[in-house]
Amino acid sequence: MAATKKTGTKKKTDPKPAASQKPAPLPSHRVEVRLAGSGGQGLILAGLVLAEACGLYDGREVAMVQSYGPEARGGASKAEVIVSEEPIDYPLASRVDILLALTQEAADTYGWDLAPDAWILVDEDLVGHPPTTRAVKLPFTAVARDKLKKPMVANVVALGAIAELTGLVSKRALEKALMARVPKGTEQLNKKALSTGARLAREYQERGTTPPPPPSAADL
């Protein structure tokens, strides 16, 4: 098994946003997010953007841990973000509330410790066998490649969908954090990727399949 490198950060989030700008309450006092795929898909960047959006701009407590293999591309890659209204004592995920899997290997490896009512989002073209029948299958990579002409922004498309479906982070905060991280000259592309992900999520909701149904016999 290839060795992995792990780094972790824990952020203190002052000052808090003005009352009129506060995001919706979290569904629980602690929300655990895991973004998983392979090297080159931008999952570490996506984790940083999500952590900074929730912490710096939405005023919550956040912690982030990232893990990646030695390969520049193709190796395992994972970012975990803990979001809370209270100080975070344990910064590691143990009962994941939101899982994003952009490869079959990620879905197979990282889908074992999910909360019973977890959101599971997978790339419908790259994950043929999701960890549960309740998974939300959306074409993140295909849309980034065919509509936006940049496969590398599939991670941003996925972030837009996560924000729209779960309400974990405000759209204002997510866009601000994203703009602070992306290379100069790619701002409009990344804004479009974010809004495209949100649109994919809305279309999914309009099909009447939200929220996720309770576990079926196949999930037990």
C-alpha positions in Angstrom: 0.0 0.0 0.0 1.4 3.4 -0.9 2.2 5.7 2.0 0.1 8.7 2.4 0.8 12.2 3.7 -1.5 13.8 6.2 -1.8 17.4 7.2 -4.4 19.0 9.4 -5.5 22.5 10.2 -7.9 23.9 12.8 -9.3 27.4 12.3 -10.6 29.9 14.8 -13.3 31.9 13.2 -13.4 35.5 14.3 -15.0 37.8 13.7 -18.5 36.4 13.3 -20.6 37.7 10.3 -23.3 40.3 10.9 -26.6 38.9 12.0 -28.3 39.7 8.7 -25.6 37.7 6.9 -25.7 34.6 9.1 -26.2 31.3 7.3 -29.0 28.8 8.1 -28.5 26.8 11.2 -26.5 23.5 10.9 -28.7 20.4 10.9 -26.7 19.2 13.9 -24.0 20.7 16.2 -21.3 19.0 14.1 -21.3 18.2 10.4 -18.6 16.0 8.9 -17.7 16.3 5.2 -15.5 13.9 3.2 -14.4 14.9 -0.3 -12.7 11.9 -2.0 -11.3 11.0 -5.3 -7.9 10.7 -7.0 -4.9 13.0 -7.3 -5.5 15.7 -9.9 -9.2 16.1 -9.3 -8.7 19.0 -6.9 -10.2 17.6 -3.8 -7.7 19.2 -1.5 -8.4 22.6 -3.0 -12.1 21.9 -2.7 -11.7 21.1 1.0 -9.7 24.3 1.6 -12.4 26.4 -0.2 -15.2 24.7 1.8 -13.4 25.1 5.1 -12.6 28.8 4.5 -16.1 29.5 3.3 -17.6 28.0 6.4 -15.0 29.4 8.8 -13.9 32.8 7.5 -17.1 33.9 5.8 -20.0 32.0 7.5 -18.4 32.4 10.9 -18.5 28.8 12.0 -15.8 26.7 13.7 -14.0 24.4 11.3 -11.2 21.9 11.1 -9.7 20.2 8.1 -7.5 17.1 7.5 -6.2 16.1 4.1 -4.6 12.9 3.0 -3.0 12.1 -0.4 -0.7 9.5 -2.0 2.7 10.2 -3.3 1.5 10.2 -7.0 1.0 13.6 -8.5 -2.0 12.3 -10.4 -4.1 9.1 -10.0 -3.3 8.3 -6.4 -5.9 8.5 -3.6 -6.8 11.9 -2.4 -9.1 12.9 0.4 -10.1 16.0 2.3 -12.2 16.0 5.5 -13.8 19.1 6.8 -15.6 19.3 10.2 -18.0 22.2 10.6 -19.6 23.1 14.0 -21.3 25.9 15.9 -19.1 25.1 18.9 -15.3 24.6 19.4 -14.1 21.4 17.8 -12.3 19.1 20.2 -11.8 16.1 17.8 -10.8 17.2 14.3 -11.2 13.8 12.6 -14.3 12.4 10.8 -15.9 9.4 12.5 -19.5 9.6 11.3 -19.6 11.3 7.9 -22.6 13.4 7.1 -21.7 14.4 3.6 -19.6 12.2 1.2 -18.5 13.2 -2.2 -16.9 10.4 -4.2 -15.4 11.2 -7.7 -14.0 7.8 -8.4 -15.1 4.2 -7.8 -12.1 3.6 -5.6 -13.1 6.5 -3.4 -16.6 5.3 -3.1 -15.4 1.8 -2.2 -12.8 3.0 0.3 -14.5 5.9 2.1 -18.1 4.9 2.3 -18.0 2.7 5.4 -18.5 5.1 8.3 -21.4 7.2 7.0 -24.2 8.5 9.2 -27.5 6.8 8.6 -29.0 9.9 7.0 -25.8 11.0 5.2 -25.8 12.8 1.9 -23.8 10.7 -0.6 -22.9 12.4 -3.9 -21.1 10.6 -6.6 -19.9 11.3 -10.2 -22.5 9.3 -12.2 -20.0 8.5 -15.0 -17.0 7.5 -12.8 -18.8 5.7 -10.0 -20.7 2.7 -11.3 -21.4 1.2 -8.0 -22.2 3.8 -5.2 -21.9 2.7 -1.6 -25.7 2.9 -1.2 -28.8 3.0 -3.3 -29.6 6.4 -1.8 -26.6 8.1 -3.5 -27.1 11.3 -5.5 -25.6 10.6 -9.0 -24.7 13.8 -10.9 -22.4 14.3 -14.0 -19.8 16.5 -12.4 -16.9 15.6 -14.7 -19.0 15.3 -17.9 -20.5 18.7 -17.4 -17.2 20.3 -16.6 -15.7 18.7 -19.7 -18.5 19.1 -22.2 -20.3 22.3 -21.0 -17.5 24.3 -19.4 -14.7 22.8 -21.6 -12.5 22.4 -18.5 -12.6 19.0 -16.8 -10.4 20.4 -14.0 -13.4 22.4 -12.5 -15.4 19.3 -11.8 -14.5 19.8 -8.1 -16.1 23.3 -8.2 -19.2 21.9 -9.9 -19.4 19.4 -7.1 -19.0 22.1 -4.4 -21.9 24.1 -6.0 -24.1 21.0 -5.8 -23.2 20.3 -2.2 -24.0 23.8 -1.1 -27.4 23.7 -3.0 -28.5 20.3 -1.7 -27.3 20.4 1.9 -27.4 24.1 2.9 -24.1 23.5 4.8 -22.5 26.8 3.5 -24.0 30.0 2.1 -23.5 30.6 -1.6 -22.1 34.1 -0.8 -19.4 32.5 1.5 -18.6 29.8 -1.0 -18.1 32.1 -3.9 -15.9 34.5 -1.8 -13.7 31.7 -0.6 -13.4 30.3 -4.1 -12.5 33.6 -5.6 -9.7 34.0 -3.0 -8.2 30.7 -4.0 -8.5 30.4 -7.8 -5.7 31.6 -10.2 -6.2 35.1 -11.6 -8.0 35.0 -14.9 -10.1 32.0 -14.0 -12.7 33.8 -11.9 -15.5 33.7 -14.4 -14.9 30.1 -15.3 -15.0 29.1 -11.6 -18.1 31.2 -10.9 -19.9 29.5 -13.8 -18.8 26.1 -12.5 -20.2 26.9 -9.1 -23.5 28.0 -10.5 -23.6 25.0 -12.8 -23.3 22.6 -9.9 -26.1 24.4 -8.1 -28.2 24.1 -11.2 -27.5 20.3 -11.4 -28.7 20.0 -7.8 -31.9 22.0 -8.4 -32.7 19.8 -11.3 -32.2 16.8 -9.1 -34.5 18.2 -6.5 -37.1 19.0 -9.1 -37.2 15.4 -10.1 -38.6 14.7 -6.6 -35.8 12.7 -5.1 -34.9 15.0 -2.2 -34.3 14.5 0.7 -32.6 11.1 0.5 -35.0 8.3 1.4 -34.4 6.1 4.5 -32.1 3.1 4.0 -33.4 0.3 1.9 -32.9 -3.4 2.5 -29.9 -3.2 0.1 -28.2 -0.7 2.4 -28.5 -2.8 5.6 
